[in-house]
């Protein structure tokens, strides 16, 4: 004969234990999944951060200007600085021109992703988080032109950032280009070259390296990097460029090889 039926309180206790176990299991699983989703947040979002660096005189500013003209879908981040505007520069377009007091206030408030004094001068430069984070969250590809020290600070917060180091084919090119500017004193030029040597020594920290011996070739190389990283506009442009080249045509680069 079957034994006596268990009392309802005992049945209810066993049921509650089972429900509690399932809840705890799924809560731990949910917490783990949430952590994984958070860790891959930057990787999964359509927006990305592109960092371009290079020593003074390598031509990265000209290269970036050409890149933005070719790929207007890229959003440039406007740096903040404490130096006064130069002739023709406009606040909010070329730089965010801040007083030293305002810069220090924002720095203390943690509003900068990175900032530093450039070439040992009194003026500060920095990247405001408001220039980057909201745009990436909106799915934009944001591009920064900053130095090596700033890049290392950026990578601490955005480890998935696409980093590109622009370098000369030979260090002597930097001296020639700086001399060609005719705007630097011997002391300032020596200071820039010393910084350039240190930056070239850190080039291995970047995911991609592009030699800028010819700006057109360097531009194609940078656009190819962006296409490989998933930037649709760069991939479309690369496909169009190659489709226009028939077997009877050669690019200027091929004609010199």
Number of C-alpha atoms within 10 A of each C-alpha: 3 4 5 6 7 8 8 9 9 10 11 11 11 12 12 12 11 12 12 12 12 12 12 12 12 12 12 12 12 12 12 12 12 12 12 11 13 12 11 12 12 18 15 11 13 14 19 26 24 20 21 24 25 25 25 21 22 24 20 21 15 11 20 18 12 14 18 14 11 15 15 10 15 20 19 19 22 20 21 22 22 21 17 12 14 8 6 6 12 12 12 11 12 15 20 20 21 18 15 15 10 12 21 14 12 14 16 10 9 12 15 20 22 20 21 17 13 14 13 11 9 11 15 20 23 24 24 21 15 12 19 22 16 12 18 18 15 11 12 19 19 21 22 23 21 19 21 24 14 20 22 15 14 22 15 11 11 16 14 16 21 19 23 22 26 25 27 19 14 10 16 10 15 21 16 11 14 17 15 11 9 8 10 13 10 10 9 12 16 13 13 21 20 13 19 22 13 12 20 17 10 13 19 11 14 19 12 16 20 19 18 22 16 13 15 13 14 20 20 17 17 23 20 17 21 18 18 12 13 13 20 13 17 24 18 11 17 15 12 11 11 10 9 9 11 8 6 5 10 11 9 10 10 8 8 7 5
